């Protein structure tokens, strides 16, 4: 009705851009909810993400929405930050591939993608949302900018949302250098920009770089912001009046209007602005449910397994314990009603083992209310094996006013936008619950249904198996049960490194050589190793970790030159186990010597292969200029002649780029 009014009852008849969220599903009652973005990152499957985005786009466009605020292309470099769940992980290359796939998928349905939060939003000071980002231009270009550059230059993203944060003292919404010079000048972006919610007003209220609302609007407009959301604080009638008096550049206003109108023409809004009459009946179709199940299966990461998994059909009595067992954790930015359709772990396991399953909640998610711990301990004593589902919780937009939100059974918020943590210990009484149940001594399978990586150092010591299941979407309970009972084989990989404790942050894998492993305590320069007095600085589970119920062997890694600055790496991967399974093959590159300090290694290739027992496949990766480049003194990409090392599956091969 709003669109009809705009088209038929306003002076110019210009249709509206109807906008929504679609991070891991259309934010609409009844729409399909897929695993949260960090879980999608764990699939290492860009092709799947592209199919999911197209399915989301079909639902979105049918309801008359033509722009969605996704994908999130921030790099999750600090797990204390509540919004790590919304991104594809810590790595620029993985995030780039996922971002391009998402953009292409959703725009194939006539919906504009709006990558966010441009740029560097994922590394806020102390992990606190909207905190300042301390990064130089070289780091910006080498890592944080990469996913956005790919989304625009490869994916053709039509819109963009700048970040709330400041970079090197300048808020992004006031940075012409970032929003115009780099975005439009260097990357060739021709679409429109929309402010993050209230970000223009933050130039006055929070960042304190503007004296009043008009100045905030002028600064944002000059930076290159075309549209203010959600209300007109800076882009006000007063700003227009000043422009009419020549006090604000009317040309910049005209340019913003032009870009928005051009986008509406490109989307076909003037020809077809309305929703389909039967669109609501087409939400969550069977094919979308199948995609959600596949994504959940591929996203779960088996971090440890001492042989207890998969659970045997004759496993006996199973105690299912924990506040994550009978809830559906869907994550931030999704429709609350999906909980009515989602299946919990408890429900899915009960379908398989019936009354051999005994459930005890043990504690709530966030409160120190260990009233049920003794009952949980007794259930563990009476069982042959224990499955413990611990959880944190993230609600839509992080606001509890939505009632039960996306939490079925225990509405609590500990993760998501605005819910940052000072610790990576299990929330509430869950740490005590875990330790008491583990002390019983029964085989213990730990499921982590969380939006961030927690410090699992003690859990790694005590649990027989650990599976990170993220926020797995509406089909998550069924997927987890299939994996537990061996009906499917785990294949996810960690898209973000798991620190040993909160004191080990940052611990992302693509660091510089001197960041860790350079010294050996106490004070021995000859032996690299432990950098902390009582601990190693490395991650407990590094980026790319993940086990399977089968085994894979890598052999015959070769690198051959195919052009002046082009190479091809190839490796043979064989399923050496007795189960069919997927293997995520990752290629890393290392520049052995560079005049700008190099990273220890960087991801440069992803392939997911499905192999039957005994089957092998030759996997190839192209290596080009961008893969070997660094950011030089002029802040430009450059490749130096010299030696590089390809790393795949524990194998290495050194190759040399000679001077042309």
Helices and strands as residue ranges (DSSP letters): H 2-8, E 19-20, H 37-43, H 46-62, E 67-68, G 82-86, H 92-107, E 112-118, G 125-127, H 137-139, I 140-144, H 146-153, E 159-162, E 166-167, E 170-171, G 172-174, H 176-176, I 177-186, E 192-193, H 199-205, H 213-223, H 237-244, H 250-266, G 279-282, H 286-299, E 301-305, E 318-321, G 336-340, H 345-353, G 354-356, E 357-360, G 370-372, H 373-382, E 385-391, G 396-398, G 400-402, H 430-438, E 443-449, H 457-462, E 465-468, H 476-484, G 502-504, G 513-515, E 552-561, E 567-575, E 581-591, E 602-611, E 616-623, H 625-628, E 630-631, E 637-638, E 642-648, E 651-657
